[in-house]
């Protein structure tokens, strides 16, 4: 088919490359993993993105999962506009913070106290700091392919953007910091037990994406999360669930409400901001009371808890609490995913679709993907060909094999039908793509 014209996007991106690092404000947006120039967005509405050239796309990136209601939801945008007239940042406590914290703690009973921040990276970094203070230990255990933000403690075998760019660890992180982070395979409880045996009374916390979504989507194997809970409790370490992506995505609350496993600390982001930069960390009262001003663990932020973000989050969670919201969303996602699996099977392309609820990844891999090692065996050249063809057919997928696609409440049955049709045709192109060496 004839590629869409994107001359205006290309011209803007050429300008961007002169003044923005790599032409972007976050690396995966540069399309390095899929080739070609990135699209430049002018506006968004519902399940659609519109680029500066007038092209329309069905959006399955959804601002990397944040837009579960779709773009520019009328109730959320009205709430933001109304609050903007009252001021966007006070630099002091506002009642909306208290209301929002109450909503979150009711949805997630494991969070007895909450601190708002502005990004998921801030949330995970702060959770690790308080875990070390509480336990008096220094080591952190994380899982290969799980991404917890770009703070120094987490930039090794971190999946997501690092995997997209082929970076194993980041220069600029002192080796002494890296040595304080232990990496083991996701879903490998035996490896976790061995790490604890090698470092008795030294591991402060285990941090995990309870449903991994930064190596692509990888669900936890039966008993994995429960095993982490039991081991950390018996060893005196804390268990941290990074629910920046999964919080309020799979269920009202998060994975912990779905699987019935209560961590000691939780980090949240993306969806709770309703499209604005909001994140939070929280958990057991005795742990969180170490955070300043109650305790000596210092963390602060000028824009943390700003009223604009609090108002957007409150309105978003109000809409998500509606009866049958998640049942309807997940059923819609299942219709899409099942038809994509059928198209994949009929195409002759080696691949697997991993999915949990409304989040999924099509891996161009001949074997099931249960951890980062398996994810890295995916054919990224084939994915790039598939991505480009889908984009030309008006379907915007994450520009990386190692990211997740998201279904929103704004996607329609017509959107699903168009997406599956585009997928069938694009898989033919992917099949013809040169396999990876």
C-alpha positions, -999 to 999 in steps of 0.1 A, spaced: 0 0 0 10 36 -5 28 50 27 10 80 43 26 114 37 43 127 68 63 156 53 53 180 81 61 156 108 95 150 92 102 187 90 93 193 126 114 164 137 144 177 118 140 209 138 136 190 170 168 171 165 187 204 166 174 214 200 159 184 218 182 155 226 175 129 199 146 151 189 125 137 217 118 141 254 118 103 260 139 78 240 114 53 227 95 81 209 124 84 184 114 52 166 150 40 167 139 4 171 115 4 142 132 28 117 118 58 99 109 92 113 85 94 143 51 110 138 44 144 154 11 146 171 -12 176 169 -42 165 189 -60 134 203 -96 124 210 -111 92 222 -91 63 207 -76 85 180 -44 104 175 -41 130 147 -6 140 134 4 174 121 0 161 85 -37 153 91 -33 115 94 -56 97 118 -45 67 138 -63 42 161 -41 46 192 -30 15 212 -2 33 230 -27 55 250 1 76 264 19 44 275 -12 31 293 -23 63 311 -53 71 290 -75 42 300 -106 63 294 -93 75 260 -80 109 251 -97 142 261 -125 125 280 -151 152 284 -156 147 322 -118 147 329 -111 177 307 -139 197 322 -126 189 357 -91 201 346 -104 233 331 -125 241 362 -96 235 385 -72 256 362 -94 286 369 -87 281 406 -50 278 402 -26 250 390 -1 249 418 -2 262 453 30 249 469 9 241 499 -15 214 511 -49 214 494 -80 194 503 -79 175 470 -48 157 481 -66 144 511 -96 133 491 -75 116 465 -54 98 490 -86 85 507 -99 72 474 -66 54 467 -63 38 501 -99 26 499 -91 9 466 -58 -5 478 -61 -15 515 -23 -23 517 -17 14 513 -23 29 548 -4 61 541 4 77 508 29 103 495 22 120 461 51 127 436 52 137 400 66 106 382 69 69 385 107 72 388 103 94 418 79 69 433 101 38 429 133 57 439 115 69 471 101 35 479 135 19 477 150 46 500 124 41 527 127 3 524 165 6 531 159 29 560 133 6 575 153 -26 572 188 -12 578 199 -32 547 214 -20 514 207 -47 487 177 -45 464 165 -75 444 148 -68 410 140 -89 380 156 -89 346 135 -70 321 114 -52 347 118 -14 344 113 8 375 123 42 362 156 57 354 171 62 389 206 47 394 195 17 414 174 3 385 193 8 353 206 -27 348 188 -54 327 159 -30 329 138 -38 298 116 -12 283 136 17 267 169 1 275 159 -31 258 146 -11 228 179 7 224 200 -24 232 215 -10 263 222 -35 291 231 -8 317 236 29 317 269 47 317 270 73 345 258 48 371 287 42 396 296 6 399 291 8 436 255 16 430 250 -12 405 265 -37 430 237 -29 454 211 -42 429 207 -80 424 190 -91 391 173 -125 388 150 -139 361 113 -130 363 90 -159 373 120 -178 387 113 -183 424 142 -207 428 166 -179 416 151 -156 442 156 -181 470 193 -186 459 199 -149 460 185 -147 495 206 -176 506 238 -160 492 230 -126 509 215 -135 543 201 -105 562 213 -81 535 184 -77 511 162 -47 520 134 -53 495 123 -71 464 107 -48 438 86 -64 411 61 -55 384 34 -80 395 24 -82 358 55 -74 338 49 -49 310 84 -35 302 98 -65 285 65 -68 267 37 -83 287 47 -113 308 21 -126 334 33 -140 367 34 -178 368 10 -194 394 24 -190 429 52 -166 419 38 -135 436 27 -156 466 62 -170 469 77 -136 469 53 -125 497 62 -155 518 99 -153 513 102 -115 520 81 -118 551 101 -147 565 135 -130 557 127 -96 571 128 -79 536 100 -57 522 80 -65 491 74 -36 467 48 -39 439 56 -15 411 21 -8 398 29 23 379 15 5 348 -8 -21 363 -24 1 390 -61 6 381 -54 -10 347 -64 -46 353 -89 -40 381 -101 -12 403 -70 -10 426 -44 -31 409 -28 -65 405 -27 -69 442 -65 -68 444 -68 -92 415 -43 -118 428 -49 -112 465 -13 -105 474 -6 -75 497 28 -59 494 45 -38 520 49 -8 496 33 1 463 41 26 436 14 40 413 14 63 383 1 68 348 -37 61 352 -41 78 385 -31 111 369 -58 111 343 -32 122 317 -13 146 340 21 138 356 11 122 389 25 93 408 25 80 444 41 56 467 26 42 499 21 12 521 23 1 557 19 29 582 50 19 602 71 20 571 57 52 557 61 70 590 98 71 583 93 96 556 99 133 564 84 152 582 74 123 604 108 106 601 143 111 588 139 97 552 139 129 531 118 133 499 102 164 486 87 179 454 76 214 445 47 202 422 38 171 442 1 169 449 -7 199 428 -44 206 426 -47 203 388 -33 167 389 -53 158 420 -85 169 403 -78 150 371 -70 119 391 -101 121 413 -124 124 382 -106 95 365 -109 72 394 -146 82 399 -153 70 363 -133 38 368 -153 29 398 -184 25 378 -201 -9 379 -189 -32 351 -162 -8 338 -134 -34 340 -156 -63 329 -166 -44 297 -130 -31 291 -114 -66 295 -141 -83 274 -134 -57 246 -97 -64 249 -103 -102 248 -122 -98 215 -93 -80 200 -66 -103 213 -84 -135 204 -89 -123 168 -52 -112 166 -42 -147 178 -63 -162 151 -48 -139 124 -13 -148 137 -20 -185 135 -34 -182 100 -5 -161 88 23 -187 93 43 -161 112 61 -174 144 47 -155 173 28 -155 206 4 -130 221 8 -124 259 -21 -106 275 -36 -98 309 -68 -79 308 -65 -48 285 -27 -50 281 -10 -72 256 22 -78 235 26 -96 202 60 -113 204 76 -123 171 91 -154 187 88 -191 181 87 -199 218 64 -188 247 77 -157 265 78 -162 303 109 -141 311 134 -115 297 156 -141 281 128 -155 260 115 -119 252 150 -110 238 148 -139 213 120 -121 195 126 -111 158 128 -74 161 133 -69 124 100 -86 117 84 -65 144 97 -33 127 82 -44 94 49 -52 111 49 -19 130 55 2 99 28 -15 79 3 -11 107 12 26 110 6 31 73 -28 14 77 -37 39 105 -30 17 135 -5 31 161 13 5 181 41 9 206 73 15 185 92 -13 203 89 -51 205 95 -47 243 65 -25 251 29 -32 257 -2 -22 238 -32 -9 257 -69 -11 250 -90 19 263 -127 23 271 -128 46 240 -120 18 215 -151 7 196 -160 -26 179 -154 -8 146 -119 0 158 -113 -36 167 -125 -48 133 -102 -23 115 -73 -33 136 -77 -70 130 -80 -64 92 -49 -43 93 -31 -70 113 -39 -97 88 -25 -77 60 5 -64 80 14 -100 90 19 -108 54 46 -81 52 61 -93 85 63 -128 71 83 -115 41 107 -95 64 142 -108 67 145 -129 99 169 -117 126 204 -133 124 
